[in-house]
Amino acid sequence: MTDRPFIFCHMLTSLDGKIIGNYMSIPEASTAGDVFYALAFGENPHYRHQGWLSGRVTTDDNFTRYRHPALDEHAAPVPEGDFVAVQDAEKYYVSIDPSGRLGWESPDLTYRTTHAHVLEVLTGRASNAYKAFLRKLGISYVIAGEEELDRDLLLAKLKELFGIETLMLGGGGVLNWSFVHAGLCDEISVVIAPAADGASDSPALFETGGRTPDGPRGFTLQSAEVREGGSVWLRYSIDHEKESA
Ligand SMILES: NC(=O)c1ccc[n+]([C@@H]2O[C@H](COP(=O)([O-])OP(=O)(O)OC[C@H]3O[C@@H](n4cnc5c(N)ncnc54)[C@H](OP(=O)(O)O)[C@@H]3O)[C@@H](O)[C@H]2O)c1
């Protein structure tokens, strides 16, 4: 394994593996949601991570609400490279935003009881104006790749620059599959709610998103626990030697 953080993918799903939908509005799903939260963010969590990764759509859905960033197209050129605004945050929200689209308004966010510093992950496609916008807000950023996201470079930077030893891969499905497919996920943790809504068009735990090839992958069950409200917590490990064979 390269020198990168330990990565676990932790997600809440419906009975049919969907990660978003109307099913989330019923009590069965909210109890499962509490189980999901407690395992990775609660007072005595199973997972102790220094940051969690989210795809751009997930961030827009939950935090930036599809706002356009307030850009100054005449901003002075920013220095080359990464921008480390906060090096010792208790938690980082690692936001995959390759072309710099998210309309942040603050360098920190709150998810239930969890406070985190925003760390944007850009590529060479992000504009000078967007980087100047992040600097003005005090949001850290790293550049990982020129055109496409360079995951290995990103993970090395997260460890070296921000001390992230354990990283949660937190969705959505497109981001999750891109890391699992690349052999950059060590464990999968799924809390299944005893709920469904039958919608055909909502994303599942893993999605190619037209970005990553599909293809079969096997996982090794580590544990299966019945939790509150009829939810089930499944943990799988991923055997990287088997993957590369
Ligand atoms: N149930 C749960 O536990 C849970 C957890 C998280 C999210 N969710 C839900 O999941 C839904 C979103 O899932 P999604 O699968 O549609 O989208 P997503 O993974 O959140 O975001 C996809 C976008 O992220 C960027 N991205 C992801 N992987 C990339 C890669 N390898 N290289 C470059 N860019 C990459 C791209 O942004 P650009 O388009 O800007 O290039 C891509 O279009 C939301 O509704 C969210 O609320 C549920």
PDBQT file of the ligand as one rigid body, heavy atoms in Angstrom, charges set to zero:
ROOT
HETATM    1  N1  LIG A 301     -26.870   8.015   2.324  1.00  0.00    +0.000 N 
HETATM    2  C1  LIG A 301     -25.668   8.495   2.553  1.00  0.00    +0.000 C 
HETATM    3  O1  LIG A 301     -24.949   8.029   3.464  1.00  0.00    +0.000 OA
HETATM    4  C2  LIG A 301     -25.165   9.610   1.659  1.00  0.00    +0.000 A 
HETATM    5  C3  LIG A 301     -23.878  10.090   1.850  1.00  0.00    +0.000 A 
HETATM    6  C4  LIG A 301     -23.385  11.065   0.955  1.00  0.00    +0.000 A 
HETATM    7  C5  LIG A 301     -24.197  11.523  -0.075  1.00  0.00    +0.000 A 
HETATM    8  N2  LIG A 301     -25.457  11.075  -0.207  1.00  0.00    +0.000 N 
HETATM    9  C6  LIG A 301     -26.304  11.576  -1.324  1.00  0.00    +0.000 C 
HETATM   10  O2  LIG A 301     -25.737  11.160  -2.567  1.00  0.00    +0.000 OA
HETATM   11  C7  LIG A 301     -26.183  12.043  -3.603  1.00  0.00    +0.000 C 
HETATM   12  C8  LIG A 301     -25.059  12.420  -4.568  1.00  0.00    +0.000 C 
HETATM   13  O3  LIG A 301     -24.426  11.305  -5.074  1.00  0.00    +0.000 OA
HETATM   14  P1  LIG A 301     -23.816  11.261  -6.560  1.00  0.00    +0.000 P 
HETATM   15  O4  LIG A 301     -23.237   9.907  -6.709  1.00  0.00    +0.000 OA
HETATM   16  O5  LIG A 301     -24.873  11.745  -7.502  1.00  0.00    +0.000 OA
HETATM   17  O6  LIG A 301     -22.673  12.413  -6.585  1.00  0.00    +0.000 OA
HETATM   18  P2  LIG A 301     -21.300  12.715  -5.761  1.00  0.00    +0.000 P 
HETATM   19  O7  LIG A 301     -20.417  11.523  -5.743  1.00  0.00    +0.000 OA
HETATM   20  O8  LIG A 301     -21.635  13.375  -4.462  1.00  0.00    +0.000 OA
HETATM   21  O9  LIG A 301     -20.678  13.872  -6.681  1.00  0.00    +0.000 OA
HETATM   22  C9  LIG A 301     -20.267  13.596  -7.998  1.00  0.00    +0.000 C 
HETATM   23  C10 LIG A 301     -19.377  14.737  -8.463  1.00  0.00    +0.000 C 
HETATM   24  O10 LIG A 301     -18.225  14.826  -7.627  1.00  0.00    +0.000 OA
HETATM   25  C11 LIG A 301     -17.077  15.029  -8.435  1.00  0.00    +0.000 C 
HETATM   26  N3  LIG A 301     -16.330  13.739  -8.460  1.00  0.00    +0.000 N 
HETATM   27  C12 LIG A 301     -16.664  12.593  -7.847  1.00  0.00    +0.000 A 
HETATM   28  N4  LIG A 301     -15.732  11.648  -8.070  1.00  0.00    +0.000 NA
HETATM   29  C13 LIG A 301     -14.789  12.215  -8.825  1.00  0.00    +0.000 A 
HETATM   30  C14 LIG A 301     -13.569  11.747  -9.397  1.00  0.00    +0.000 A 
HETATM   31  N5  LIG A 301     -13.125  10.515  -9.204  1.00  0.00    +0.000 N 
HETATM   32  N6  LIG A 301     -12.867  12.583 -10.176  1.00  0.00    +0.000 NA
HETATM   33  C15 LIG A 301     -13.304  13.846 -10.369  1.00  0.00    +0.000 A 
HETATM   34  N7  LIG A 301     -14.441  14.342  -9.854  1.00  0.00    +0.000 NA
HETATM   35  C16 LIG A 301     -15.169  13.533  -9.089  1.00  0.00    +0.000 A 
HETATM   36  C17 LIG A 301     -17.595  15.411  -9.829  1.00  0.00    +0.000 C 
HETATM   37  O11 LIG A 301     -17.872  16.811  -9.769  1.00  0.00    +0.000 OA
HETATM   38  P3  LIG A 301     -18.060  17.755 -11.050  1.00  0.00    +0.000 P 
HETATM   39  O12 LIG A 301     -19.415  17.407 -11.596  1.00  0.00    +0.000 OA
HETATM   40  O13 LIG A 301     -18.018  19.140 -10.483  1.00  0.00    +0.000 OA
HETATM   41  O14 LIG A 301     -16.935  17.444 -11.988  1.00  0.00    +0.000 OA
HETATM   42  C18 LIG A 301     -18.862  14.555  -9.863  1.00  0.00    +0.000 C 
HETATM   43  O15 LIG A 301     -19.808  14.984 -10.816  1.00  0.00    +0.000 OA
HETATM   44  C19 LIG A 301     -26.706  13.284  -2.910  1.00  0.00    +0.000 C 
HETATM   45  O16 LIG A 301     -28.096  13.314  -3.058  1.00  0.00    +0.000 OA
HETATM   46  C20 LIG A 301     -26.315  13.087  -1.453  1.00  0.00    +0.000 C 
HETATM   47  O17 LIG A 301     -27.199  13.708  -0.552  1.00  0.00    +0.000 OA
HETATM   48  C21 LIG A 301     -25.964  10.119   0.643  1.00  0.00    +0.000 A 
ENDROOT
TORSDOF 0
